[in-house]
Amino acid sequence: MQTRTLGNQQVGAIGLGLMTFDQTGTQPRQQLLDTVTAAIDAGVTLLDTADAYGPGDEKGAGAQGENERLIASILDELGVRDRVLLATKGGHVRTDGGGWDTDSSAGHLRRAVDESLQRLGVEQLDLWQHHRPDPKVPYDDVIGTLKEIADSGKVARVGLSNADPQQIRDAHAVLGDALVSVQNQFSPKFRSSRPEIDVCEELGLAFLPWSPLGGLGDAKELAEKHPAFAEIAADRGVSAQQVALAWELAQSPVVIPIPGAKRPSSITDSAAAVHIELTRDELARLDAS
Ligand SMILES: NC(=O)c1ccc[n+]([C@@H]2O[C@H](COP(=O)([O-])OP(=O)(O)OC[C@H]3O[C@@H](n4cnc5c(N)ncnc54)[C@H](OP(=O)(O)O)[C@@H]3O)[C@@H](O)[C@H]2O)c1
């Protein structure tokens, strides 16, 4: 697979989002093992989790950290730790009611890093991302905490998520080369992150589109919801999801989409998007759709 740059590291141009990995019932462990194996076989090297990812509402605060524990155990069982760059995030918390909340207090973010280190069983996190701005904490204060975390040596690289262009610039001014990426929503359905892509390109940061196929509710109906993507997919004999990912890759050389998958066939199909080079005409049709 072609590679793209994440700080000082080359990674496969398509990553794998792990948010829906869950072993509580519907997903046999072997299926998840096979999905990670299929991803690696296809050249995927960037995996994305978060400390707040875990099973659905019923587990509430008890879900915190479950996805990290699960992926750590899967990587160990497969013996592939050294073949992937495992990105995680902190700053979101699961609440007892089953909902989500933000906490960007310095104490919480420091603790979040320590707990992710422990759950993932590593001495340094490959990429630690601030998950989402917290309305209770000024972003400049968050940036100060991220700088302290970067200087601690506990994280090899720092990323932002759900940040706007000014927040990205402000963080970059303080963090410098320690900041390597921004993870924001971007897909055929959600295109308003174009300014953030431009800032990332200007500053040399990777841009990781989240829910790049439109998210769980829409990803499988991408062809029905976005006919231009379906038409080009039909012309080329590929899936509309591949065309969506190829269109995202064509936005900028800094883009590294992280489609979610809990089935091997999904990530195998998505990873093949790197082989599609859309023509200027096709890109114009998709941009205008
Ligand atoms: N930073 C943030 O705030 C934030 C928020 C949301 C998500 N994320 C990240 O973004 C990642 C992806 O987001 P997401 O899972 O919400 O949405 P998504 O990637 O847009 O869609 C995932 C869905 O697409 C299906 N799929 C994947 N590849 C496919 C293909 N080639 N053809 C047909 N269907 C395909 C998956 O199916 P199967 O599961 O059945 O394989 C799954 O149902 C998450 O895992 C997480 O890492 C970050």
The ligand as an ORCA input file, in Angstrom:
! r2SCAN-3c Opt
* xyz 0 1
  N     -12.444     11.658     16.844
  C     -13.744     11.500     16.925
  O     -14.467     12.291     17.540
  C     -14.360     10.310     16.230
  C     -15.772     10.180     16.122
  C     -16.273      9.065     15.435
  C     -15.413      8.123     14.877
  N     -14.058      8.278     15.024
  C     -13.082      7.318     14.430
  O     -13.445      7.090     13.063
  C     -13.509      5.682     12.856
  C     -14.490      5.361     11.745
  O     -15.745      5.951     12.008
  P     -17.126      5.150     12.025
  O     -16.907      3.711     12.316
  O     -18.050      5.955     12.875
  O     -17.697      5.348     10.555
  P     -17.294      4.894      9.076
  O     -15.888      4.478      9.012
  O     -17.750      5.984      8.192
  O     -18.268      3.646      8.850
  C     -18.058      2.412      9.459
  C     -19.058      1.447      8.850
  O     -18.704      1.262      7.487
  C     -18.723     -0.102      7.179
  N     -17.705     -0.301      6.141
  C     -16.350     -0.115      6.273
  N     -15.730     -0.316      5.092
  C     -16.709     -0.638      4.205
  C     -16.706     -0.956      2.824
  N     -15.583     -0.941      2.129
  N     -17.902     -1.232      2.226
  C     -19.060     -1.224      2.934
  N     -19.121     -0.919      4.248
  C     -17.962     -0.633      4.867
  C     -18.408     -0.814      8.459
  O     -18.912     -2.117      8.401
  P     -18.523     -3.331      9.382
  O     -18.295     -2.721     10.742
  O     -19.696     -4.231      9.304
  O     -17.255     -3.967      8.905
  C     -19.117      0.078      9.466
  O     -20.483     -0.269      9.580
  C     -13.902      5.117     14.229
  O     -13.597      3.746     14.358
  C     -13.069      5.971     15.138
  O     -11.746      5.456     15.164
  C     -13.532      9.353     15.684
*
